[in-house]
């Protein structure tokens, strides 16, 4: 494996991709055209949680994926659409480097945790916008699949994660119109990629209604989706094991294998021969 860092801006070093790239394996049928997974960690747009970076990247690397972790715009630079623009840049960069990264450009998934879930879902929702796919680029920013983990998705005051939404609002007026623009469930396009969601019902940080509202909106538009609402588990479980939590949550930890199986179905990718 080799690690590579790719910065978005020459003059600013805070937005970058970390690539975890598997080496070619002799006689491996998919070694030169692996699926790619872009990971957007959470952190309320104040930081990027390391628990949702390398542990997740290494798990999916062990399953044959080329994995990429995005450090996106934070704090005062996090006003919408900046973090989603960063994710669009990341997907275009991954596809542009398909040969160098040894990935299949038609099998690029994005996974987001908490606030990073907003980034990942926002990319699926808005990837057709001119700012996501500028004319200067011939590579699409639209992901081929979206995995959302206890995501921030709505700006509805009743269910919103206040800190994340305030970062997205930035210095613009906090109006009902602005919140409607930021509520992703209100803007599902007909070409939205398939979505896998999971949440815990008693999540005290980001209410489960974020995932439920989004899933209902996807279903109304006929977008393929899979939703898992686990009964209990604190916010920010990551892989829900002792690698990332103070105690294991074995039931909720099933999300990892479920997401892997779901991606395998959509990407026709079964590295273990399943």
TIDREN-8538 format. One line per 4 residues: number of its first residue (from 0); their letters; for each residue z, x, y of C-alpha. Coordinates in nm, 3 decimals. Layout:
NUM	A	Z/X/Y  ...
***
This chain:
0	XXXX	0.000/0.000/0.000  -0.067/0.110/0.353  0.076/-0.027/0.678  -0.132/-0.067/0.990
4	XXXX	-0.037/-0.184/1.341  -0.298/-0.351/1.561  -0.213/-0.424/1.926  -0.380/-0.705/2.116
8	XXXX	-0.358/-0.555/2.464  -0.406/-0.183/2.539  -0.179/-0.214/2.843  0.088/-0.430/2.671
12	XXXX	0.242/-0.336/2.339  0.452/-0.646/2.268  0.181/-0.855/2.095  0.067/-0.695/1.771
16	XXXX	-0.015/-0.740/1.404  0.153/-0.548/1.126  -0.078/-0.537/0.824  0.058/-0.482/0.472
20	XXXX	-0.256/-0.378/0.288  -0.279/-0.343/-0.087  -0.490/-0.065/-0.232  -0.790/-0.132/-0.453
24	XXXX	-0.705/-0.167/-0.820  -0.954/-0.060/-1.084  -1.096/-0.354/-1.284  -0.917/-0.609/-1.060
28	XXXX	-1.162/-0.896/-1.007  -1.039/-0.980/-0.656  -0.933/-0.635/-0.529  -1.205/-0.617/-0.262
32	XXXX	-1.186/-0.981/-0.151  -0.823/-1.088/-0.150  -0.698/-1.392/0.039  -0.520/-1.314/0.365
36	XXXX	-0.190/-1.458/0.489  -0.090/-1.443/0.856  0.289/-1.485/0.899  0.441/-1.611/1.225
40	XXXX	0.821/-1.561/1.218  1.063/-1.783/1.406  1.316/-1.708/1.677  1.291/-1.982/1.939
44	XXXX	1.028/-1.785/2.134  1.307/-1.545/2.232  1.260/-1.297/1.945  1.086/-1.273/1.608
48	XXXX	1.324/-1.298/1.313  1.299/-1.000/1.079  1.420/-1.220/0.789  1.089/-1.406/0.812
52	XXXX	0.875/-1.095/0.838  0.875/-0.825/0.571  1.055/-1.020/0.293  0.788/-1.291/0.308
56	XXXX	0.503/-1.045/0.353  0.614/-0.840/0.054  0.653/-1.146/-0.167  0.297/-1.261/-0.106
60	XXXX	0.168/-0.905/-0.127  0.320/-0.893/-0.475  0.108/-1.198/-0.556  -0.215/-1.029/-0.449
64	XXXX	-0.245/-1.132/-0.084  -0.322/-0.904/0.207  -0.045/-1.000/0.447  -0.018/-0.974/0.823
68	XXXX	0.286/-1.037/1.044  0.227/-1.145/1.404  0.456/-1.045/1.689  0.346/-1.305/1.946
72	XXXX	0.424/-1.370/2.313  0.793/-1.433/2.382  1.037/-1.514/2.662  0.864/-1.562/2.999
76	XXXX	0.523/-1.496/2.839  0.568/-1.772/2.579  0.442/-2.065/2.789  0.181/-2.267/2.601
80	XXXX	-0.082/-2.180/2.496  -0.006/-1.804/2.497  0.158/-1.773/2.150  -0.114/-1.987/1.992
84	XXXX	-0.378/-1.775/2.166  -0.215/-1.471/2.004  -0.246/-1.633/1.661  -0.611/-1.718/1.731
88	XXXX	-0.672/-1.352/1.821  -0.497/-1.247/1.500  -0.713/-1.468/1.275  -1.032/-1.353/1.449
92	XXXX	-0.918/-0.991/1.410  -0.847/-1.041/1.039  -1.189/-1.197/0.981  -1.366/-0.933/1.189
96	XXXX	-1.202/-0.663/0.976  -1.268/-0.838/0.644  -1.438/-0.533/0.492  -1.177/-0.288/0.612
100	XXXX	-0.890/-0.515/0.508  -1.061/-0.609/0.180  -1.013/-0.981/0.236  -1.222/-1.291/0.182
104	XXXX	-1.283/-1.428/0.534  -1.310/-1.781/0.390  -0.954/-1.760/0.253  -0.729/-1.697/0.553
108	XXXX	-0.401/-1.890/0.562  -0.137/-1.898/0.835  0.234/-1.948/0.766  0.494/-2.022/1.032
112	XXXX	0.872/-2.048/1.039  1.063/-2.256/1.297  0.911/-2.166/1.638  0.651/-1.968/1.446
116	XXXX	0.570/-2.298/1.276  0.462/-2.427/1.615  0.235/-2.124/1.651  0.083/-2.175/1.304
120	XXXX	0.045/-2.553/1.337  -0.080/-2.517/1.694  -0.354/-2.288/1.569  -0.462/-2.549/1.315
124	XXXX	-0.458/-2.820/1.582  -0.619/-2.632/1.870  -0.845/-2.376/1.700  -1.151/-2.560/1.833
128	XXXX	-1.046/-2.511/2.195  -1.253/-2.265/2.403  -0.947/-2.046/2.465  -0.892/-2.013/2.088
132	XXXX	-1.254/-1.930/2.004  -1.411/-1.771/2.312  -1.787/-1.737/2.321  -1.750/-1.360/2.315
136	XXXX	-1.629/-1.380/1.954  -1.847/-1.479/1.659  -1.541/-1.514/1.433  -1.360/-1.846/1.393
140	XXXX	-0.989/-1.876/1.466  -0.952/-2.182/1.242  -0.725/-2.105/0.944  -0.829/-2.225/0.600
144	XXXX	-0.477/-2.346/0.515  -0.147/-2.388/0.703  0.205/-2.346/0.559  0.490/-2.470/0.779
148	XXXX	0.854/-2.382/0.710  1.120/-2.590/0.893  0.876/-2.595/1.187  0.914/-2.684/1.553
152	XXXX	0.632/-2.937/1.608  0.724/-3.210/1.854  0.830/-3.210/2.219  0.970/-3.563/2.186
156	XXXX	1.315/-3.524/2.349  1.480/-3.715/2.063  1.376/-3.460/1.800  1.262/-3.151/1.989
160	XXXX	1.417/-2.809/1.957  1.513/-2.783/2.321  1.504/-2.404/2.357  1.163/-2.361/2.197
164	XXXX	1.003/-2.643/2.393  1.148/-2.516/2.718  0.991/-2.175/2.651  0.657/-2.347/2.586
168	XXXX	0.687/-2.551/2.906  0.759/-2.235/3.103  0.749/-2.275/3.479  0.537/-2.591/3.476
172	XXXX	0.707/-2.925/3.551  0.885/-3.080/3.253  0.710/-3.418/3.258  0.637/-3.678/2.989
176	XXXX	0.270/-3.583/3.018  0.345/-3.217/2.957  0.562/-3.301/2.656  0.289/-3.525/2.518
180	XXXX	0.047/-3.232/2.544  0.292/-3.009/2.356  0.367/-3.262/2.079  0.136/-3.144/1.804
184	XXXX	0.155/-3.467/1.604  -0.032/-3.633/1.893  -0.337/-3.406/1.867  -0.438/-3.376/1.498
188	XXXX	-0.814/-3.307/1.484  -1.034/-3.447/1.209  -1.111/-3.092/1.093  -0.745/-2.993/1.066
192	XXXX	-0.697/-2.754/0.771  -0.485/-2.868/0.475  -0.112/-2.835/0.541  0.195/-2.757/0.330
196	XXXX	0.529/-2.844/0.494  0.888/-2.798/0.388  1.215/-2.873/0.564  1.577/-2.946/0.480
200	XXXX	1.693/-3.297/0.566  2.022/-3.182/0.716  1.870/-2.897/0.921  2.101/-2.878/1.226
204	XXXX	1.864/-2.664/1.431  1.522/-2.828/1.407  1.542/-3.193/1.297  1.347/-3.284/0.985
208	XXXX	1.166/-3.548/1.192  0.946/-3.264/1.321  0.791/-3.235/0.975  0.802/-3.609/0.900
212	XXXX	0.621/-3.706/1.220  0.360/-3.437/1.167  0.306/-3.535/0.803  0.262/-3.901/0.902
216	XXXX	0.004/-3.804/1.164  -0.182/-3.588/0.911  -0.186/-3.872/0.658  -0.317/-4.115/0.920
220	XXXX	-0.612/-3.881/0.983  -0.672/-3.825/0.612  -0.585/-3.455/0.625  -0.475/-3.308/0.287
224	XXXX	-0.103/-3.234/0.294  0.198/-3.161/0.077  0.551/-3.225/0.207  0.884/-3.117/0.056
228	XXXX	1.207/-3.239/0.216  1.500/-3.067/0.043  1.833/-3.244/0.069  2.037/-2.963/0.218
232	XXXX	2.017/-2.614/0.363  2.087/-2.451/0.698  1.812/-2.369/0.947  1.630/-2.040/0.906
236	XXXX	1.653/-2.010/0.528  1.348/-1.780/0.507  1.303/-1.726/0.130  1.648/-1.889/0.071
240	XXXX	1.771/-1.596/-0.141  2.036/-1.329/-0.088  1.761/-1.111/0.061  1.762/-1.330/0.371
244	XXXX	2.071/-1.556/0.350  2.446/-1.507/0.322  2.433/-1.712/0.002  2.144/-1.828/-0.218
248	XXXX	1.999/-2.178/-0.198  1.821/-2.198/-0.535  1.684/-2.550/-0.498  1.534/-2.496/-0.153
252	XXXX	1.412/-2.153/-0.267  1.158/-2.335/-0.481  0.947/-2.374/-0.167  0.816/-2.022/-0.220
256	XXXX	0.665/-2.086/-0.561  0.548/-2.433/-0.455  0.366/-2.291/-0.152  0.217/-2.016/-0.364
260	XXXX	0.088/-2.269/-0.617  -0.048/-2.489/-0.339  -0.234/-2.199/-0.181  -0.365/-2.102/-0.523
264	XXXX	-0.509/-2.450/-0.567  -0.681/-2.446/-0.229  -0.804/-2.088/-0.256  -0.882/-2.095/-0.629
268	XXXX	-0.663/-1.786/-0.653  -0.450/-1.732/-0.962  -0.370/-1.360/-0.981  -0.133/-1.412/-1.275
272	XX	-0.392/-1.599/-1.477  -0.232/-1.941/-1.430
***
